């Protein structure tokens, strides 16, 4: 049976077009490298997807193809697992009357989760203690998520409230996980949630 060469060539071309474009892996690495440098120089809050795309020499849409948000891109740079991001996100789902409780529980559980989730977060925390850039990155990342999570309140003091809440949460985690303050280490998460949640509730919602 004769083979139609033109048809074969068209089929090959069609298949090639449908396949993965070459260089996807290297482009993703280039974006990650650019993001790592930009986060280090500008901090989390001031970094934009457009600035990272420009540094990487790609379109912003290409960055979004690899990473659906700046949060996910930062998490990839810092090796934060998706499960940790999900914990933080779900903390803001539900009625405001229990927001403080959900936020405190989510943050404490994230840093005390199984190793595959908690170790990258602990690495960020340890780096923040000795490195100014790492400290700014961690602070901005946590504060940004708190601001975004409470944005529905349209509060002009939202950034201040988020900063205070972030300071408290990071301080508790540091005291418990790194410094090892005996009274904090001795308590389980739910005991800490019971004591700390009302303060975080008041700070984030004024209720």
C-alpha positions as CSV (number, residue, x, y, z in Angstrom):
1,X,0.0,0.0,0.0
2,X,1.4,3.4,-1.0
3,X,2.0,6.0,1.6
4,X,1.1,9.6,0.9
5,X,4.3,11.5,1.8
6,X,2.5,14.8,2.0
7,X,-0.1,13.3,4.4
8,X,2.6,11.8,6.6
9,X,4.5,15.1,6.7
10,X,1.2,16.9,7.7
11,X,0.5,14.3,10.4
12,X,4.0,14.7,11.8
13,X,3.8,18.4,11.8
14,X,0.4,18.3,13.5
15,X,1.7,16.0,16.2
16,X,4.7,18.2,16.8
17,X,2.5,21.2,17.2
18,X,0.4,19.4,19.8
19,X,3.4,18.2,21.7
20,X,5.2,20.0,24.6
21,X,7.2,22.9,23.4
22,X,11.0,22.3,23.8
23,X,12.7,24.2,26.6
24,X,9.8,24.2,29.1
25,X,12.0,22.9,31.9
26,X,14.8,25.4,31.2
27,X,12.2,28.3,31.0
28,X,10.7,27.3,34.4
29,X,14.2,27.2,35.9
30,X,14.9,30.7,34.5
31,X,11.7,32.0,36.0
32,X,12.6,30.5,39.4
33,X,16.1,32.0,39.3
34,X,14.7,35.4,38.4
35,X,12.0,35.2,41.1
36,X,14.6,34.1,43.7
37,X,16.8,37.1,42.9
38,X,13.8,39.5,42.7
39,X,12.3,38.4,46.0
40,X,15.8,38.7,47.6
41,X,16.3,42.3,46.3
42,X,12.7,43.7,46.6
43,X,11.0,41.5,49.2
44,X,7.8,39.6,48.7
45,X,5.3,42.5,48.9
46,X,7.1,44.7,46.3
47,X,7.8,41.9,43.8
48,X,5.4,41.5,40.9
49,X,4.8,38.8,38.3
50,X,5.6,41.4,35.6
51,X,9.0,42.3,37.1
52,X,9.9,38.6,37.4
53,X,8.8,38.0,33.8
54,X,10.9,40.9,32.6
55,X,13.9,39.6,34.5
56,X,13.4,36.2,33.0
57,X,12.9,37.5,29.5
58,X,9.4,35.9,29.2
59,X,5.8,37.1,29.1
60,X,3.9,37.4,32.4
61,X,1.4,34.9,30.9
62,X,4.2,32.3,30.7
63,X,5.0,32.8,34.4
64,X,1.4,32.2,35.2
65,X,1.4,29.0,33.2
66,X,4.0,27.6,35.5
67,X,2.8,29.3,38.8
68,X,-0.8,30.3,39.2
69,X,0.0,33.2,41.6
70,X,2.8,35.1,43.3
71,X,2.1,33.0,46.4
72,X,2.8,29.8,44.5
73,X,5.9,31.2,42.9
74,X,7.3,32.3,46.2
75,X,6.4,28.9,47.7
76,X,8.3,27.2,44.8
77,X,11.3,29.4,45.3
78,X,11.4,28.7,49.1
79,X,10.4,25.0,48.6
80,X,7.2,25.5,50.6
81,X,4.9,22.6,49.8
82,X,1.3,23.2,48.5
83,X,-0.2,21.6,51.6
84,X,1.2,24.5,53.7
85,X,-0.3,27.1,51.3
86,X,-3.6,25.2,51.5
87,X,-3.6,25.4,55.3
88,X,-3.0,29.2,55.2
89,X,-5.7,29.7,52.6
90,X,-8.4,27.6,54.3
91,X,-7.8,29.5,57.5
92,X,-9.8,32.4,56.0
93,X,-12.7,30.3,54.9
94,X,-15.7,30.5,57.2
95,X,-17.4,33.0,59.5
96,X,-15.4,35.9,60.9
97,X,-16.4,35.0,64.4
98,X,-13.9,32.1,64.4
99,X,-11.2,33.7,62.2
100,X,-8.7,34.0,65.0
101,X,-9.0,30.4,66.0
102,X,-8.6,29.1,62.5
103,X,-5.6,31.4,61.7
104,X,-3.7,30.4,64.9
105,X,-4.4,26.7,64.4
106,X,-3.4,26.8,60.8
107,X,-0.1,28.6,61.4
108,X,0.9,26.4,64.4
109,X,0.0,23.2,62.6
110,X,1.9,24.2,59.5
111,X,5.2,24.5,61.4
112,X,4.5,21.3,63.3
113,X,3.2,19.2,60.4
114,X,5.0,16.1,59.1
115,X,8.6,16.8,58.0
116,X,7.8,17.1,54.3
117,X,5.6,20.1,55.0
118,X,7.2,21.6,58.1
119,X,11.0,21.3,57.2
120,X,10.9,24.0,54.4
121,X,9.0,26.3,56.7
122,X,11.5,25.7,59.5
123,X,14.3,26.4,57.1
124,X,12.7,29.7,56.3
125,X,12.4,30.6,60.0
126,X,15.9,29.6,60.8
127,X,17.3,31.7,57.9
128,X,15.2,34.6,59.0
129,X,16.9,34.7,62.4
130,X,20.4,35.1,60.9
131,X,19.7,36.7,57.5
132,X,18.1,40.1,57.0
133,X,16.8,39.3,53.5
134,X,15.3,36.0,54.7
135,X,13.6,37.8,57.6
136,X,12.0,40.4,55.3
137,X,10.9,37.6,52.9
138,X,9.2,35.6,55.6
139,X,7.7,38.6,57.3
140,X,6.3,40.0,54.0
141,X,5.0,36.6,52.9
142,X,3.1,36.0,56.2
143,X,1.8,39.6,56.4
144,X,0.7,39.7,52.8
145,X,-1.4,36.5,53.3
146,X,-3.0,38.0,56.4
147,X,-3.8,41.2,54.6
148,X,-5.3,39.3,51.6
149,X,-7.3,37.1,53.9
150,X,-8.9,40.0,55.8
151,X,-9.2,42.3,52.8
152,X,-13.0,42.0,52.9
153,X,-13.1,44.2,55.9
154,X,-11.9,47.3,53.9
155,X,-10.0,48.4,57.0
156,X,-7.5,51.3,56.4
157,X,-5.4,49.7,59.2
158,X,-5.5,46.3,57.6
159,X,-1.7,46.3,56.9
160,X,-1.0,47.3,60.5
161,X,-3.3,44.7,61.9
162,X,-1.8,42.0,59.7
163,X,1.7,43.0,60.7
164,X,0.8,42.8,64.4
165,X,-0.8,39.4,63.9
166,X,2.2,38.1,61.9
167,X,4.6,39.3,64.6
168,X,2.7,37.4,67.2
169,X,2.4,34.2,65.2
170,X,6.1,34.2,64.2
171,X,7.1,35.0,67.7
172,X,5.1,32.0,69.1
173,X,6.4,29.6,66.5
174,X,10.0,30.8,67.1
175,X,9.7,30.6,70.9
176,X,8.2,27.2,70.6
177,X,10.2,25.6,67.8
178,X,13.7,27.2,68.0
179,X,14.2,28.9,71.3
180,X,12.3,26.2,73.2
181,X,10.5,28.3,75.8
182,X,9.5,25.6,78.3
183,X,6.0,26.8,79.0
184,X,5.2,27.0,75.3
185,X,6.8,23.7,74.4
186,X,4.8,22.0,77.2
187,X,1.4,23.1,75.8
188,X,-0.3,21.3,72.9
189,X,-1.6,23.3,69.9
190,X,-5.2,23.4,71.0
191,X,-4.2,24.9,74.4
192,X,-2.3,27.6,72.6
193,X,-5.1,28.2,70.2
194,X,-7.5,28.7,73.1
195,X,-5.3,31.4,74.7
196,X,-4.0,33.2,71.6
197,X,-7.0,33.1,69.3
198,X,-9.0,35.8,71.0
199,X,-6.1,38.3,70.7
200,X,-5.6,37.4,67.0
201,X,-9.4,37.7,66.5
202,X,-9.4,41.2,68.0
203,X,-6.4,42.3,66.0
204,X,-7.7,41.1,62.6
205,X,-11.4,41.9,62.9
206,X,-11.8,44.3,65.8
207,X,-14.6,42.1,67.2
